[in-house]
Amino acid sequence: MALCKEVGAGPMLTVNLGSGTPEEAAAWVEYCNRPADTKWGAERAKNGHPVPYGVKYWFVGNETFGPGEIGRMSPQKYCDVYKTFAGAMRAVDPSIQLIAVGNLFPSIAGLENVGKDINRAVLQGIGVGMDYLSVH
């Protein structure tokens, strides 16, 4: 966060979808964005930063579909889990922008069109519940 401030950049944080929980994700949003009179805002203040960081952009997971990823899941399962995480996070701060996990196409791991199929499934499964789709 200090580096972002120093260079004039806004942070983009990723919540742990693989082994984390919606409650943990919501706690991170509270820590970063809510006043010091909240549970996690008070922790941030105790750590030397009483003013909220105001993190706007949040990735909900990262590379969730890759082989060897902790918590690897199908695109359909990801959509369901994403919605639960998004609801918990937006309940804390409705102004945040959420970024869903996509996949670079046309192929990963030698499987033709897997990435395109994943992106289509995520776009259809989450729809307007996401602000952005990360394709990388």
KENUDO-870794 format. One record per residue: x, y, z of N, C-alpha, C in turn; chain. Coordinates in Angstrom, 2 decimals. Layout:
# residues N
<pt n_X="X" n_Y="Y" n_Z="Z" ca_X="X" ca_Y="Y" ca_Z="Z" c_X="X" c_Y="Y" c_Z="Z" cadena="A"/>
...
***
This chain:
# residues 136
<pt n_X="0.83" n_Y="-1.18" n_Z="0.00" ca_X="0.00" ca_Y="0.00" ca_Z="0.00" c_X="0.88" c_Y="1.26" c_Z="0.00" cadena="A"/>
<pt n_X="1.99" n_Y="1.19" n_Z="0.72" ca_X="2.90" ca_Y="2.34" ca_Z="0.76" c_X="3.49" c_Y="2.60" c_Z="-0.63" cadena="A"/>
<pt n_X="3.84" n_Y="1.55" n_Z="-1.34" ca_X="4.39" ca_Y="1.72" ca_Z="-2.69" c_X="3.35" c_Y="2.34" c_Z="-3.62" cadena="A"/>
<pt n_X="2.11" n_Y="1.87" n_Z="-3.54" ca_X="1.05" ca_Y="2.44" ca_Z="-4.37" c_X="0.92" c_Y="3.94" c_Z="-4.10" cadena="A"/>
<pt n_X="0.94" n_Y="4.30" n_Z="-2.83" ca_X="0.82" ca_Y="5.72" ca_Z="-2.47" c_X="2.01" c_Y="6.51" c_Z="-3.02" cadena="A"/>
<pt n_X="3.20" n_Y="5.94" n_Z="-2.88" ca_X="4.41" ca_Y="6.64" ca_Z="-3.32" c_X="4.42" c_Y="6.89" c_Z="-4.82" cadena="A"/>
<pt n_X="3.94" n_Y="5.94" n_Z="-5.60" ca_X="3.98" ca_Y="6.10" ca_Z="-7.06" c_X="2.67" c_Y="6.62" c_Z="-7.63" cadena="A"/>
<pt n_X="1.68" n_Y="6.87" n_Z="-6.77" ca_X="0.41" ca_Y="7.41" ca_Z="-7.23" c_X="-0.48" c_Y="6.41" c_Z="-7.93" cadena="A"/>
<pt n_X="-0.34" n_Y="5.15" n_Z="-7.56" ca_X="-1.16" ca_Y="4.09" ca_Z="-8.17" c_X="-2.22" c_Y="3.60" c_Z="-7.20" cadena="A"/>
<pt n_X="-3.29" n_Y="3.09" n_Z="-7.74" ca_X="-4.31" ca_Y="2.47" ca_Z="-6.91" c_X="-4.09" c_Y="0.98" c_Z="-6.83" cadena="A"/>
<pt n_X="-4.22" n_Y="0.38" n_Z="-5.65" ca_X="-4.01" ca_Y="-1.06" ca_Z="-5.53" c_X="-5.16" c_Y="-1.86" c_Z="-6.12" cadena="A"/>
<pt n_X="-4.84" n_Y="-3.06" n_Z="-6.57" ca_X="-5.83" ca_Y="-4.05" ca_Z="-6.99" c_X="-5.51" c_Y="-5.29" c_Z="-6.17" cadena="A"/>
<pt n_X="-6.41" n_Y="-5.71" n_Z="-5.31" ca_X="-6.15" ca_Y="-6.84" ca_Z="-4.43" c_X="-6.95" c_Y="-8.06" c_Z="-4.86" cadena="A"/>
<pt n_X="-6.43" n_Y="-9.22" n_Z="-4.51" ca_X="-7.07" ca_Y="-10.50" ca_Z="-4.84" c_X="-7.48" c_Y="-11.19" c_Z="-3.56" cadena="A"/>
<pt n_X="-8.75" n_Y="-11.58" n_Z="-3.47" ca_X="-9.19" ca_Y="-12.37" ca_Z="-2.31" c_X="-8.96" c_Y="-13.84" c_Z="-2.61" cadena="A"/>
<pt n_X="-8.70" n_Y="-14.59" n_Z="-1.55" ca_X="-8.37" ca_Y="-16.00" ca_Z="-1.64" c_X="-9.63" c_Y="-16.83" c_Z="-1.83" cadena="A"/>
<pt n_X="-9.90" n_Y="-17.18" n_Z="-3.06" ca_X="-11.07" ca_Y="-18.00" ca_Z="-3.37" c_X="-10.77" c_Y="-19.48" c_Z="-3.22" cadena="A"/>
<pt n_X="-9.50" n_Y="-19.87" n_Z="-3.39" ca_X="-9.13" ca_Y="-21.27" ca_Z="-3.37" c_X="-9.32" c_Y="-21.95" c_Z="-2.03" cadena="A"/>
<pt n_X="-8.81" n_Y="-21.32" n_Z="-0.96" ca_X="-8.95" ca_Y="-21.90" ca_Z="0.37" c_X="-9.54" c_Y="-20.92" c_Z="1.37" cadena="A"/>
<pt n_X="-9.91" n_Y="-19.74" n_Z="0.90" ca_X="-10.50" ca_Y="-18.73" ca_Z="1.77" c_X="-12.00" c_Y="-18.86" c_Z="1.85" cadena="A"/>
<pt n_X="-12.61" n_Y="-17.95" n_Z="2.58" ca_X="-14.07" ca_Y="-17.94" ca_Z="2.78" c_X="-14.64" c_Y="-16.58" c_Z="2.40" cadena="A"/>
<pt n_X="-15.94" n_Y="-16.52" n_Z="2.13" ca_X="-16.56" ca_Y="-15.22" ca_Z="1.88" c_X="-16.40" c_Y="-14.27" c_Z="3.08" cadena="A"/>
<pt n_X="-16.43" n_Y="-14.81" n_Z="4.28" ca_X="-16.27" ca_Y="-13.98" ca_Z="5.48" c_X="-14.87" c_Y="-13.37" c_Z="5.53" cadena="A"/>
<pt n_X="-13.87" n_Y="-14.16" n_Z="5.16" ca_X="-12.50" ca_Y="-13.65" ca_Z="5.12" c_X="-12.37" c_Y="-12.54" c_Z="4.08" cadena="A"/>
<pt n_X="-12.97" n_Y="-12.75" n_Z="2.91" ca_X="-12.92" ca_Y="-11.74" ca_Z="1.85" c_X="-13.59" c_Y="-10.45" c_Z="2.32" cadena="A"/>
<pt n_X="-14.75" n_Y="-10.58" n_Z="2.96" ca_X="-15.45" ca_Y="-9.40" ca_Z="3.48" c_X="-14.62" c_Y="-8.68" c_Z="4.53" cadena="A"/>
<pt n_X="-13.90" n_Y="-9.45" n_Z="5.35" ca_X="-13.05" ca_Y="-8.85" ca_Z="6.38" c_X="-11.92" c_Y="-8.03" c_Z="5.74" cadena="A"/>
<pt n_X="-11.37" n_Y="-8.53" n_Z="4.63" ca_X="-10.33" ca_Y="-7.76" ca_Z="3.93" c_X="-10.89" c_Y="-6.45" c_Z="3.38" cadena="A"/>
<pt n_X="-12.09" n_Y="-6.49" n_Z="2.84" ca_X="-12.71" ca_Y="-5.26" ca_Z="2.34" c_X="-12.93" c_Y="-4.29" c_Z="3.50" cadena="A"/>
<pt n_X="-13.40" n_Y="-4.81" n_Z="4.63" ca_X="-13.61" ca_Y="-3.95" ca_Z="5.80" c_X="-12.28" c_Y="-3.37" c_Z="6.28" cadena="A"/>
<pt n_X="-11.25" n_Y="-4.19" n_Z="6.33" ca_X="-9.93" ca_Y="-3.73" ca_Z="6.77" c_X="-9.44" c_Y="-2.58" c_Z="5.88" cadena="A"/>
<pt n_X="-9.61" n_Y="-2.73" n_Z="4.59" ca_X="-9.09" ca_Y="-1.73" ca_Z="3.65" c_X="-9.97" c_Y="-0.50" c_Z="3.50" cadena="A"/>
<pt n_X="-11.28" n_Y="-0.66" n_Z="3.63" ca_X="-12.18" ca_Y="0.41" ca_Z="3.17" c_X="-13.12" c_Y="1.00" c_Z="4.21" cadena="A"/>
<pt n_X="-13.24" n_Y="0.40" n_Z="5.37" ca_X="-14.23" ca_Y="0.91" ca_Z="6.33" c_X="-13.54" c_Y="1.75" c_Z="7.41" cadena="A"/>
<pt n_X="-14.31" n_Y="2.59" n_Z="8.10" ca_X="-13.73" ca_Y="3.46" ca_Z="9.13" c_X="-13.15" c_Y="2.67" c_Z="10.31" cadena="A"/>
<pt n_X="-12.39" n_Y="3.38" n_Z="11.11" ca_X="-11.72" ca_Y="2.78" ca_Z="12.26" c_X="-12.68" c_Y="2.37" c_Z="13.37" cadena="A"/>
<pt n_X="-13.96" n_Y="2.70" n_Z="13.25" ca_X="-14.91" ca_Y="2.26" ca_Z="14.28" c_X="-15.52" c_Y="0.89" c_Z="13.97" cadena="A"/>
<pt n_X="-15.02" n_Y="0.22" n_Z="12.93" ca_X="-15.44" ca_Y="-1.15" ca_Z="12.63" c_X="-14.36" c_Y="-2.10" c_Z="13.15" cadena="A"/>
<pt n_X="-14.70" n_Y="-3.38" n_Z="13.28" ca_X="-13.75" ca_Y="-4.36" ca_Z="13.82" c_X="-12.43" c_Y="-4.35" c_Z="13.05" cadena="A"/>
<pt n_X="-12.49" n_Y="-4.53" n_Z="11.73" ca_X="-11.26" ca_Y="-4.63" ca_Z="10.95" c_X="-10.67" c_Y="-3.26" c_Z="10.63" cadena="A"/>
<pt n_X="-11.50" n_Y="-2.23" n_Z="10.58" ca_X="-10.97" ca_Y="-0.88" ca_Z="10.45" c_X="-10.15" c_Y="-0.49" c_Z="11.67" cadena="A"/>
<pt n_X="-10.58" n_Y="-0.94" n_Z="12.84" ca_X="-9.82" ca_Y="-0.69" ca_Z="14.07" c_X="-8.47" c_Y="-1.39" c_Z="14.03" cadena="A"/>
<pt n_X="-8.43" n_Y="-2.60" n_Z="13.47" ca_X="-7.15" ca_Y="-3.31" ca_Z="13.31" c_X="-6.21" c_Y="-2.54" c_Z="12.39" cadena="A"/>
<pt n_X="-6.75" n_Y="-2.04" n_Z="11.30" ca_X="-5.94" ca_Y="-1.24" ca_Z="10.37" c_X="-5.38" c_Y="-0.02" c_Z="11.10" cadena="A"/>
<pt n_X="-6.23" n_Y="0.64" n_Z="11.89" ca_X="-5.79" ca_Y="1.82" ca_Z="12.64" c_X="-4.68" c_Y="1.44" c_Z="13.63" cadena="A"/>
<pt n_X="-4.84" n_Y="0.29" n_Z="14.30" ca_X="-3.80" ca_Y="-0.18" ca_Z="15.22" c_X="-2.50" c_Y="-0.47" c_Z="14.49" cadena="A"/>
<pt n_X="-2.60" n_Y="-0.81" n_Z="13.23" ca_X="-1.41" ca_Y="-1.07" ca_Z="12.42" c_X="-0.82" c_Y="0.20" c_Z="11.81" cadena="A"/>
<pt n_X="-1.33" n_Y="1.35" n_Z="12.25" ca_X="-0.72" ca_Y="2.62" ca_Z="11.86" c_X="-1.38" c_Y="3.37" c_Z="10.72" cadena="A"/>
<pt n_X="-2.56" n_Y="2.92" n_Z="10.30" ca_X="-3.22" ca_Y="3.62" ca_Z="9.19" c_X="-4.70" c_Y="3.84" c_Z="9.54" cadena="A"/>
<pt n_X="-5.00" n_Y="4.91" n_Z="10.30" ca_X="-6.39" ca_Y="5.13" ca_Z="10.73" c_X="-7.35" c_Y="5.46" c_Z="9.59" cadena="A"/>
<pt n_X="-6.84" n_Y="6.02" n_Z="8.51" ca_X="-7.69" ca_Y="6.40" ca_Z="7.38" c_X="-7.84" c_Y="5.19" c_Z="6.45" cadena="A"/>
<pt n_X="-9.06" n_Y="4.88" n_Z="6.00" ca_X="-9.23" ca_Y="3.75" ca_Z="5.08" c_X="-8.39" c_Y="3.91" c_Z="3.81" cadena="A"/>
<pt n_X="-7.94" n_Y="2.79" n_Z="3.28" ca_X="-7.16" ca_Y="2.81" ca_Z="2.05" c_X="-8.03" c_Y="3.09" c_Z="0.83" cadena="A"/>
<pt n_X="-9.28" n_Y="2.70" n_Z="0.87" ca_X="-10.17" ca_Y="2.94" ca_Z="-0.26" c_X="-9.84" c_Y="2.10" c_Z="-1.48" cadena="A"/>
<pt n_X="-9.61" n_Y="0.81" n_Z="-1.28" ca_X="-9.29" ca_Y="-0.09" ca_Z="-2.40" c_X="-10.55" c_Y="-0.29" c_Z="-3.23" cadena="A"/>
<pt n_X="-10.46" n_Y="0.08" n_Z="-4.50" ca_X="-11.63" ca_Y="0.03" ca_Z="-5.38" c_X="-11.74" c_Y="-1.29" c_Z="-6.13" cadena="A"/>
<pt n_X="-10.62" n_Y="-1.83" n_Z="-6.60" ca_X="-10.63" ca_Y="-3.00" ca_Z="-7.48" c_X="-10.21" c_Y="-4.26" c_Z="-6.73" cadena="A"/>
<pt n_X="-11.05" n_Y="-5.31" n_Z="-6.85" ca_X="-10.81" ca_Y="-6.58" ca_Z="-6.16" c_X="-10.98" c_Y="-7.74" c_Z="-7.13" cadena="A"/>
<pt n_X="-9.95" n_Y="-8.56" n_Z="-7.26" ca_X="-10.05" ca_Y="-9.81" ca_Z="-8.00" c_X="-10.70" c_Y="-10.85" c_Z="-7.08" cadena="A"/>
<pt n_X="-11.67" n_Y="-11.56" n_Z="-7.60" ca_X="-12.30" ca_Y="-12.64" ca_Z="-6.83" c_X="-11.66" c_Y="-13.94" c_Z="-7.31" cadena="A"/>
<pt n_X="-10.53" n_Y="-14.30" n_Z="-6.68" ca_X="-9.76" ca_Y="-15.46" ca_Z="-7.07" c_X="-8.75" c_Y="-15.12" c_Z="-8.15" cadena="A"/>
<pt n_X="-7.94" n_Y="-16.12" n_Z="-8.50" ca_X="-6.93" ca_Y="-15.96" ca_Z="-9.54" c_X="-6.59" c_Y="-17.32" c_Z="-10.13" cadena="A"/>
<pt n_X="-6.67" n_Y="-17.41" n_Z="-11.44" ca_X="-6.30" ca_Y="-18.64" ca_Z="-12.15" c_X="-6.95" c_Y="-19.88" c_Z="-11.54" cadena="A"/>
<pt n_X="-8.19" n_Y="-19.75" n_Z="-11.21" ca_X="-8.96" ca_Y="-20.78" ca_Z="-10.51" c_X="-9.10" c_Y="-22.07" c_Z="-11.31" cadena="A"/>
<pt n_X="-8.96" n_Y="-21.99" n_Z="-12.61" ca_X="-9.20" ca_Y="-23.16" ca_Z="-13.46" c_X="-7.93" c_Y="-23.92" c_Z="-13.80" cadena="A"/>
<pt n_X="-6.77" n_Y="-23.42" n_Z="-13.36" ca_X="-5.51" ca_Y="-24.03" ca_Z="-13.74" c_X="-5.20" c_Y="-25.32" c_Z="-13.00" cadena="A"/>
<pt n_X="-4.51" n_Y="-26.22" n_Z="-13.68" ca_X="-4.09" ca_Y="-27.45" ca_Z="-13.01" c_X="-3.15" c_Y="-27.13" c_Z="-11.86" cadena="A"/>
<pt n_X="-3.33" n_Y="-27.78" n_Z="-10.75" ca_X="-2.47" ca_Y="-27.57" ca_Z="-9.60" c_X="-2.88" c_Y="-26.42" c_Z="-8.71" cadena="A"/>
<pt n_X="-3.93" n_Y="-25.70" n_Z="-9.06" ca_X="-4.38" ca_Y="-24.58" ca_Z="-8.22" c_X="-5.12" c_Y="-25.12" c_Z="-7.00" cadena="A"/>
<pt n_X="-4.86" n_Y="-24.54" n_Z="-5.85" ca_X="-5.59" ca_Y="-24.90" ca_Z="-4.63" c_X="-7.03" c_Y="-24.45" c_Z="-4.82" cadena="A"/>
<pt n_X="-7.95" n_Y="-25.35" n_Z="-4.62" ca_X="-9.36" ca_Y="-25.02" ca_Z="-4.79" c_X="-9.81" c_Y="-24.99" c_Z="-6.23" cadena="A"/>
<pt n_X="-9.05" n_Y="-25.63" n_Z="-7.12" ca_X="-9.43" ca_Y="-25.66" ca_Z="-8.55" c_X="-10.89" c_Y="-26.10" c_Z="-8.68" cadena="A"/>
<pt n_X="-11.61" n_Y="-25.43" n_Z="-9.58" ca_X="-13.04" ca_Y="-25.73" ca_Z="-9.75" c_X="-13.46" c_Y="-25.50" c_Z="-11.19" cadena="A"/>
<pt n_X="-14.61" n_Y="-26.03" n_Z="-11.52" ca_X="-15.18" ca_Y="-25.83" ca_Z="-12.85" c_X="-15.68" c_Y="-24.40" c_Z="-12.98" cadena="A"/>
<pt n_X="-15.86" n_Y="-23.91" n_Z="-14.19" ca_X="-16.42" ca_Y="-22.58" ca_Z="-14.37" c_X="-17.80" c_Y="-22.43" c_Z="-13.72" cadena="A"/>
<pt n_X="-18.62" n_Y="-23.45" n_Z="-13.80" ca_X="-19.96" ca_Y="-23.38" ca_Z="-13.19" c_X="-19.86" c_Y="-23.25" c_Z="-11.67" cadena="A"/>
<pt n_X="-18.98" n_Y="-24.03" n_Z="-11.06" ca_X="-18.78" ca_Y="-23.94" ca_Z="-9.61" c_X="-18.21" c_Y="-22.57" c_Z="-9.26" cadena="A"/>
<pt n_X="-17.27" n_Y="-22.08" n_Z="-10.05" ca_X="-16.69" ca_Y="-20.76" ca_Z="-9.81" c_X="-17.79" c_Y="-19.70" c_Z="-9.78" cadena="A"/>
<pt n_X="-18.72" n_Y="-19.75" n_Z="-10.71" ca_X="-19.80" ca_Y="-18.76" ca_Z="-10.76" c_X="-20.60" c_Y="-18.77" c_Z="-9.46" cadena="A"/>
<pt n_X="-20.91" n_Y="-19.94" n_Z="-8.95" ca_X="-21.66" ca_Y="-20.04" ca_Z="-7.70" c_X="-20.86" c_Y="-19.47" c_Z="-6.53" cadena="A"/>
<pt n_X="-19.59" n_Y="-19.86" n_Z="-6.45" ca_X="-18.73" ca_Y="-19.39" ca_Z="-5.36" c_X="-18.51" c_Y="-17.88" c_Z="-5.49" cadena="A"/>
<pt n_X="-18.27" n_Y="-17.41" n_Z="-6.70" ca_X="-18.08" ca_Y="-15.98" ca_Z="-6.95" c_X="-19.26" c_Y="-15.18" c_Z="-6.39" cadena="A"/>
<pt n_X="-20.47" n_Y="-15.61" n_Z="-6.68" ca_X="-21.66" ca_Y="-14.88" ca_Z="-6.24" c_X="-21.74" c_Y="-14.79" c_Z="-4.72" cadena="A"/>
<pt n_X="-21.34" n_Y="-15.85" n_Z="-4.04" ca_X="-21.34" ca_Y="-15.83" ca_Z="-2.57" c_X="-20.29" c_Y="-14.84" c_Z="-2.06" cadena="A"/>
<pt n_X="-19.09" n_Y="-14.90" n_Z="-2.62" ca_X="-18.02" ca_Y="-13.97" ca_Z="-2.22" c_X="-18.43" c_Y="-12.53" c_Z="-2.54" cadena="A"/>
<pt n_X="-18.95" n_Y="-12.31" n_Z="-3.73" ca_X="-19.33" ca_Y="-10.95" ca_Z="-4.14" c_X="-20.39" c_Y="-10.37" c_Z="-3.21" cadena="A"/>
<pt n_X="-21.37" n_Y="-11.18" n_Z="-2.84" ca_X="-22.41" ca_Y="-10.71" ca_Z="-1.93" c_X="-21.84" c_Y="-10.29" c_Z="-0.59" cadena="A"/>
<pt n_X="-20.92" n_Y="-11.09" n_Z="-0.05" ca_X="-20.32" ca_Y="-10.77" ca_Z="1.24" c_X="-19.45" c_Y="-9.52" c_Z="1.15" cadena="A"/>
<pt n_X="-18.70" n_Y="-9.39" n_Z="0.07" ca_X="-17.81" ca_Y="-8.24" ca_Z="-0.09" c_X="-18.59" c_Y="-6.96" c_Z="-0.33" cadena="A"/>
<pt n_X="-19.60" n_Y="-7.02" n_Z="-1.17" ca_X="-20.39" ca_Y="-5.81" ca_Z="-1.47" c_X="-21.29" c_Y="-5.41" c_Z="-0.31" cadena="A"/>
<pt n_X="-21.59" n_Y="-6.34" n_Z="0.59" ca_X="-22.35" ca_Y="-5.97" ca_Z="1.78" c_X="-21.52" c_Y="-5.04" c_Z="2.67" cadena="A"/>
<pt n_X="-20.22" n_Y="-5.17" n_Z="2.62" ca_X="-19.31" ca_Y="-4.32" ca_Z="3.39" c_X="-19.08" c_Y="-2.99" c_Z="2.68" cadena="A"/>
<pt n_X="-18.91" n_Y="-3.03" n_Z="1.37" ca_X="-18.66" ca_Y="-1.81" ca_Z="0.60" c_X="-19.24" c_Y="-1.98" c_Z="-0.81" cadena="A"/>
<pt n_X="-20.44" n_Y="-1.45" n_Z="-1.03" ca_X="-21.09" ca_Y="-1.61" ca_Z="-2.34" c_X="-20.40" c_Y="-0.86" c_Z="-3.47" cadena="A"/>
<pt n_X="-19.45" n_Y="0.00" n_Z="-3.16" ca_X="-18.80" ca_Y="0.79" ca_Z="-4.21" c_X="-17.63" c_Y="0.06" c_Z="-4.87" cadena="A"/>
<pt n_X="-17.22" n_Y="-1.08" n_Z="-4.35" ca_X="-16.07" ca_Y="-1.77" ca_Z="-4.92" c_X="-16.38" c_Y="-2.32" c_Z="-6.31" cadena="A"/>
<pt n_X="-15.35" n_Y="-2.50" n_Z="-7.10" ca_X="-15.44" ca_Y="-3.07" ca_Z="-8.44" c_X="-14.83" c_Y="-4.47" c_Z="-8.39" cadena="A"/>
<pt n_X="-15.60" n_Y="-5.46" n_Z="-8.83" ca_X="-15.15" ca_Y="-6.85" ca_Z="-8.73" c_X="-14.72" c_Y="-7.39" c_Z="-10.09" cadena="A"/>
<pt n_X="-13.63" n_Y="-8.13" n_Z="-10.07" ca_X="-13.03" ca_Y="-8.69" ca_Z="-11.28" c_X="-13.10" c_Y="-10.20" c_Z="-11.19" cadena="A"/>
<pt n_X="-13.81" n_Y="-10.80" n_Z="-12.12" ca_X="-13.95" ca_Y="-12.26" ca_Z="-12.16" c_X="-12.78" c_Y="-12.88" c_Z="-12.92" cadena="A"/>
<pt n_X="-12.55" n_Y="-14.16" n_Z="-12.66" ca_X="-11.47" ca_Y="-14.91" ca_Z="-13.29" c_X="-11.91" c_Y="-15.41" c_Z="-14.66" cadena="A"/>
<pt n_X="-11.12" n_Y="-15.09" n_Z="-15.66" ca_X="-11.32" ca_Y="-15.64" ca_Z="-16.99" c_X="-10.13" c_Y="-16.50" c_Z="-17.36" cadena="A"/>
<pt n_X="-9.96" n_Y="-16.77" n_Z="-18.63" ca_X="-8.85" ca_Y="-17.58" ca_Z="-19.08" c_X="-8.45" c_Y="-17.16" c_Z="-20.48" cadena="A"/>
<pt n_X="-7.15" n_Y="-17.17" n_Z="-20.73" ca_X="-6.64" ca_Y="-16.81" ca_Z="-22.04" c_X="-6.97" c_Y="-17.92" c_Z="-23.03" cadena="A"/>
<pt n_X="-7.55" n_Y="-17.56" n_Z="-24.17" ca_X="-7.86" ca_Y="-18.58" ca_Z="-25.17" c_X="-6.97" c_Y="-18.37" c_Z="-26.38" cadena="A"/>
<pt n_X="-6.82" n_Y="-19.32" n_Z="-27.26" ca_X="-7.72" ca_Y="-20.44" ca_Z="-27.50" c_X="-7.43" c_Y="-21.70" c_Z="-26.72" cadena="A"/>
<pt n_X="-6.25" n_Y="-21.80" n_Z="-26.03" ca_X="-6.02" ca_Y="-23.08" ca_Z="-25.36" c_X="-5.16" c_Y="-22.92" c_Z="-24.12" cadena="A"/>
<pt n_X="-5.34" n_Y="-23.85" n_Z="-23.20" ca_X="-4.44" ca_Y="-24.02" ca_Z="-22.08" c_X="-4.18" c_Y="-25.51" c_Z="-21.97" cadena="A"/>
<pt n_X="-3.02" n_Y="-25.85" n_Z="-21.50" ca_X="-2.66" ca_Y="-27.25" ca_Z="-21.28" c_X="-2.95" c_Y="-28.11" c_Z="-22.51" cadena="A"/>
<pt n_X="-2.84" n_Y="-27.49" n_Z="-23.72" ca_X="-3.03" ca_Y="-28.24" ca_Z="-24.95" c_X="-4.47" c_Y="-28.60" c_Z="-25.27" cadena="A"/>
<pt n_X="-5.42" n_Y="-28.06" n_Z="-24.55" ca_X="-6.83" ca_Y="-28.38" ca_Z="-24.80" c_X="-7.45" c_Y="-27.25" c_Z="-25.62" cadena="A"/>
<pt n_X="-7.78" n_Y="-27.53" n_Z="-26.86" ca_X="-8.27" ca_Y="-26.51" ca_Z="-27.78" c_X="-9.57" c_Y="-25.87" c_Z="-27.27" cadena="A"/>
<pt n_X="-9.63" n_Y="-24.56" n_Z="-27.32" ca_X="-10.81" ca_Y="-23.75" ca_Z="-27.00" c_X="-11.25" c_Y="-23.80" c_Z="-25.54" cadena="A"/>
<pt n_X="-10.43" n_Y="-24.36" n_Z="-24.66" ca_X="-10.81" ca_Y="-24.41" ca_Z="-23.25" c_X="-11.00" c_Y="-23.00" c_Z="-22.70" cadena="A"/>
<pt n_X="-10.06" n_Y="-22.09" n_Z="-22.98" ca_X="-10.16" ca_Y="-20.74" ca_Z="-22.45" c_X="-11.41" c_Y="-20.02" c_Z="-22.91" cadena="A"/>
<pt n_X="-11.72" n_Y="-20.13" n_Z="-24.19" ca_X="-12.92" ca_Y="-19.48" ca_Z="-24.72" c_X="-14.18" c_Y="-20.02" c_Z="-24.05" cadena="A"/>
<pt n_X="-14.22" n_Y="-21.33" n_Z="-23.85" ca_X="-15.38" ca_Y="-21.94" ca_Z="-23.19" c_X="-15.50" c_Y="-21.48" c_Z="-21.74" cadena="A"/>
<pt n_X="-14.37" n_Y="-21.36" n_Z="-21.05" ca_X="-14.38" ca_Y="-20.88" ca_Z="-19.67" c_X="-14.91" c_Y="-19.45" c_Z="-19.62" cadena="A"/>
<pt n_X="-14.40" n_Y="-18.58" n_Z="-20.48" ca_X="-14.85" ca_Y="-17.18" ca_Z="-20.49" c_X="-16.35" c_Y="-17.08" c_Z="-20.76" cadena="A"/>
<pt n_X="-16.82" n_Y="-17.84" n_Z="-21.71" ca_X="-18.25" ca_Y="-17.82" ca_Z="-22.03" c_X="-19.07" c_Y="-18.28" c_Z="-20.81" cadena="A"/>
<pt n_X="-18.64" n_Y="-19.36" n_Z="-20.17" ca_X="-19.37" ca_Y="-19.89" ca_Z="-19.01" c_X="-19.39" c_Y="-18.88" c_Z="-17.86" cadena="A"/>
<pt n_X="-18.27" n_Y="-18.20" n_Z="-17.62" ca_X="-18.21" ca_Y="-17.21" ca_Z="-16.54" c_X="-19.06" c_Y="-15.99" c_Z="-16.88" cadena="A"/>
<pt n_X="-18.96" n_Y="-15.50" n_Z="-18.10" ca_X="-19.77" ca_Y="-14.34" ca_Z="-18.50" c_X="-21.26" c_Y="-14.64" c_Z="-18.40" cadena="A"/>
<pt n_X="-21.66" n_Y="-15.82" n_Z="-18.84" ca_X="-23.08" ca_Y="-16.19" ca_Z="-18.76" c_X="-23.50" c_Y="-16.50" c_Z="-17.34" cadena="A"/>
<pt n_X="-22.62" n_Y="-17.12" n_Z="-16.56" ca_X="-22.98" ca_Y="-17.54" ca_Z="-15.20" c_X="-23.03" c_Y="-16.42" c_Z="-14.19" cadena="A"/>
<pt n_X="-22.21" n_Y="-15.39" n_Z="-14.39" ca_X="-22.18" ca_Y="-14.26" ca_Z="-13.44" c_X="-22.89" c_Y="-13.05" c_Z="-14.03" cadena="A"/>
<pt n_X="-22.71" n_Y="-12.81" n_Z="-15.30" ca_X="-23.38" ca_Y="-11.69" ca_Z="-15.95" c_X="-23.07" c_Y="-10.35" c_Z="-15.31" cadena="A"/>
<pt n_X="-24.11" n_Y="-9.60" n_Z="-15.00" ca_X="-23.94" ca_Y="-8.25" ca_Z="-14.47" c_X="-23.43" c_Y="-8.24" c_Z="-13.03" cadena="A"/>
<pt n_X="-23.24" n_Y="-9.41" n_Z="-12.44" ca_X="-22.69" ca_Y="-9.50" ca_Z="-11.08" c_X="-21.21" c_Y="-9.21" c_Z="-11.02" cadena="A"/>
<pt n_X="-20.56" n_Y="-9.08" n_Z="-12.19" ca_X="-19.14" ca_Y="-8.74" ca_Z="-12.23" c_X="-18.99" c_Y="-7.38" c_Z="-12.91" cadena="A"/>
<pt n_X="-17.91" n_Y="-6.71" n_Z="-12.56" ca_X="-17.61" ca_Y="-5.44" ca_Z="-13.22" c_X="-16.61" c_Y="-5.63" c_Z="-14.35" cadena="A"/>
<pt n_X="-15.73" n_Y="-6.61" n_Z="-14.20" ca_X="-14.70" ca_Y="-6.89" ca_Z="-15.20" c_X="-14.44" c_Y="-8.39" c_Z="-15.24" cadena="A"/>
<pt n_X="-13.87" n_Y="-8.85" n_Z="-16.36" ca_X="-13.41" ca_Y="-10.22" ca_Z="-16.50" c_X="-11.92" c_Y="-10.16" c_Z="-16.80" cadena="A"/>
<pt n_X="-11.12" n_Y="-10.82" n_Z="-15.97" ca_X="-9.67" ca_Y="-10.85" ca_Z="-16.16" c_X="-9.30" c_Y="-12.01" c_Z="-17.06" cadena="A"/>
<pt n_X="-8.80" n_Y="-11.70" n_Z="-18.25" ca_X="-8.38" ca_Y="-12.72" ca_Z="-19.21" c_X="-6.86" c_Y="-12.63" c_Z="-19.31" cadena="A"/>
<pt n_X="-6.20" n_Y="-13.62" n_Z="-18.77" ca_X="-4.73" ca_Y="-13.64" ca_Z="-18.81" c_X="-4.20" c_Y="-15.06" c_Z="-18.75" cadena="A"/>
***
